[in-house]
């Protein structure tokens, strides 16, 4: 018998209740550590890819803003802007991207531009040197003054050179008619430049081995919807 009446007897070879409890807590801790390790391993890929997903989302928002600005212009003037304006000799002066600046919350910049002189004339230097982030995909490794969003120009498109076109002039379904398309950084142009995309240019951009986003590019349609065009998208889609 124990000399201390308050001391619990222990059976040889068995842990005391206190010792056993400590052992159980250690097991719990190891299990928790293991679970945390598994969760970190599962979450790391998502963390690594989230910046790219965020940039693609911002790119989509840029295109949406541009499409809505084009529709506001249409509501004001009864047509989309021309792909570019021209002087009396027919020489291109300014891009549609310049014409919609007031609808892109850039009215003050628009008012600094002399529309009677070419886009790259010294008189338009302030605008020429201005970066327009809304005209460039955040993933694009392009000069800060360049645009990666080009209008789709052609006889059946929403843009037809210097001739303004109405939405009613478009015979195809608005949701299937490309309005503006995103191009790779190596095909970008200065945002003021009256340079855009022909059908051949678009097909080459969509099939590019280095698309703006993994496996494809984005585009705004005539109904202001945004579509993702996979590199394997058939030409007639």
N, C-alpha and C positions, 0 to 999 in steps of 0.2 A: 504494500500500500504506500502511496505517496506520502511523503512527510508533510506536504502542503495540501490541506483539504480542498483548496480552491484550484488546484492544478489538475487539468484533465489528464487521465491516463492515456498513453499512446500505445498502440499495438505495434510491435517491432515490424519494420518493413513497410508501414503505411504512412503516408504524409499526414500531417495534422490538417484539420480543416483550413487553417490559415495558409499553410504551405500549398495545399491543393488549390485554393482560391487564387493565390499569386500565379500559379502555373496556368490557370485558365485565362487570366487576364493577359498573360504574355502571348498565348495563342490567339486571342482576340486581336491584339495589337498587330501581330504578324499578318493576320487575315486582312485587316484594314489596310495595311501597307501594300499588300499584294493587290487589293482591289483598286487602290489609288494608282498604282503603277499601270494596271491594265487600262484604266480610264485615261491616263495621260497618253498612253500609246495610241489609243483610239482617237483622241482629240487633236493630237499634233498635226496629222495630215490636214484636218479642217482648218486649223490655225494657219498652216502654211499656204493653203489655197484661198483663204478668205480675202486677201488683198486683191487677187486677180478677179474674184467674183464681184468685189466692190467696184473695181474699175470698169468692169463690163456693165454693171448696173448704172454707173454714172454716165457711161457712153450712151446707154439706152435713153437716159434722161435728157442728155444733150440733144439727141436726135428728136426726141419728143418735143422739146422746146422749140427746135427749129421748125418742125412740121406745124406746130400750132402758130408760130410766128408767120409762116407762109399762108396759113388759112386766115389769119387776121389781116394780112396784106390783101388777100383775095376779097375779104369782106369790105375792105375800105375802097379798093380800086376796081372791083368787079372781075379781077383776073389774078393769076399768079404773076409775080414779077418776071420780066424777061430773064433769060440766063445771063445776059449782059446788056448794058446800054452801049450805044455807038455814037460817034461824032458824025458830022455832015458827010464825011467821006466813007462812012461805014466801018471805021476802025473801032474795035472794042474799047470801052472806057472803064466801066465798073461792073463788078459781079453782083449777082442777086444777093450775095451775103452782105454786101454793103447796103443794098436797098431795104433789107428787113431789119437793120440795126434798131430803128425806133421800136420795133416789136420784140426786141431781145433785151429790152431795158438798157439800151445804149444810145438813146436819143442825143445826149450831149456829144458823144463821139461822132455821130452821124452829122451833126451840125458843123463840125470842124472840117468836113470833107468838101472839096470843091468838085462837084459832079461834072462840071464842064471841062475838067482837065483829067488826063489819064490817072489811073489808080496809083501808078508809080512816079507821078510827077512830083518834083520837090515841094510843090504847094500842098501836097497831101502827106508830107513826111510824118507828122504827128500820128496820124492814123496808121500809116505804113509801119511804124515802129511799135505799134500797140499790139500786145498779145491778146488774142481772143480765145480764151480757154474753152468757151462753149462751142467752138468750131473745131475742136481737136479732141480725139479720144485720149483719156488720161494714161492709157497704156502705150500710146504712140511715142516712139523716140524720134520726134520730128522737131524742127526749129520752132521756137516759141511763137513765131508769127505765122506759122503755117496752119492750114486746115486739112483735116483728114475726111471731111464730109463734103462730097461733091454732088452736084445736081446730075440727074440722069437726063441727058439731052438727046433729042431725036424727033423725027416727024410725028410719031405717035405718043410721045412722052409729054409730061407736064411742062417741060421746058423745051423750047424750040428756037435756040439762038436768040436774036434780038426781038422776037415776036412774042408778046404776052399771050398766054393761053388760059382759057377758062376751064374750070373743073368740068363743066358741061361738054367741053370739047373732047374729053377723054372717053373713048368708046369702050375700053376695057373696064372691068370692075375696079373701083378705087382701091379696094383692099388687096388687089393683085397687081397694081400699077406702082412701080418704084418711083419715088419722088426724089429722095436723097439717099446716097449710099456711102458707107464708110469704106475707105481704101487703106492699104498698108502705108506705113510711114514713108517708104521710099517712093510712093506715088502722090504724096501730099503736095499741095500748092500753097502759095501765100494766100491768106484768107481774102485779100482784096483783088486777087488776080481773076480776070474773067476766063478762067480755065475750069472745065468740068469733065464729065465722063460720057463718052459715047457707048453704044452697045458693046462694041469690041473691047473697049477699055473695061467695062463692067465684067464681062465674061472672064477676062484675064485676071481681074482683081479677085473675083469669087473663087477662081481655081488656083489662086496663088499658093505656092508651097509655104509661104510665110504669112498666113492671114492675120488680121489684127487681133483676133482672139483664137484660142485653141479650137481648131476644126472649122472656123468660119468667120463671117463678118456680119454686121448689122445694117439694117436699112429702114428708112421711113417710107411708108406708102402714102398714096394720095388721100386716103381716109384718115391720115395721121396715126395709124397703127404702126408699131415697130416689129419688124420681122428679123429673125436670125437666119442667115443664109449659109448653110453648110457647104463645105468645099466640094461635096459630092451632089449638090443640088443640080438637077437637070436644067439646061439652059432655058427650057420653055416654061419653067415654074416661076 
